[in-house]
Amino acid sequence: MDHIEAIVKNVAWSDRHDEESFTGALHERAVWDAQKCWELEAAFTALPLTQRIFPN
């Protein structure tokens, strides 16, 4: 999966938000999925510091 897509699906106000994503499961069902958490962290660390996730 694309790193930006992995991040965007975890953003609640994104139209691509996925309720099965790490943040979706955490907020909707209070489920901490360690695997999804590591995937999200890996997506953030894979981006260059100057990468914009949501353009203005």
BELFEN-V917459 format. One record per residue. RES is the residue in three letters. D_FIRST is the distance of its C-alpha to the first C-alpha in Angstrom with 2 decimals. Layout:
RES,D_FIRST  RES,D_FIRST
//
This chain:
MET,0.00  ASP,3.76  HIS,6.28  ILE,8.58  GLU,6.99  ALA,6.67  ILE,10.21  VAL,11.52  LYS,11.11  ASN,13.25  VAL,15.90  ALA,18.75  TRP,20.24  SER,17.21  ASP,17.61  ARG,13.93  HIS,14.69  ASP,13.82  GLU,16.78  GLU,14.91  SER,12.83  PHE,14.54  THR,16.87  GLY,17.52  ALA,18.68  LEU,20.56  HIS,22.43  GLU,23.08  ARG,23.94  ALA,24.46  VAL,22.06  TRP,20.64  ASP,17.72  ALA,17.57  GLN,14.36  LYS,12.51  CYS,14.62  TRP,13.65  GLU,9.86  LEU,10.95  GLU,13.45  ALA,11.30  ALA,9.25  PHE,12.81  THR,14.32  ALA,12.02  LEU,13.21  PRO,16.66  LEU,19.41  THR,20.19  GLN,16.83  ARG,17.45  ILE,14.92  PHE,17.43  PRO,19.94  ASN,23.54
//
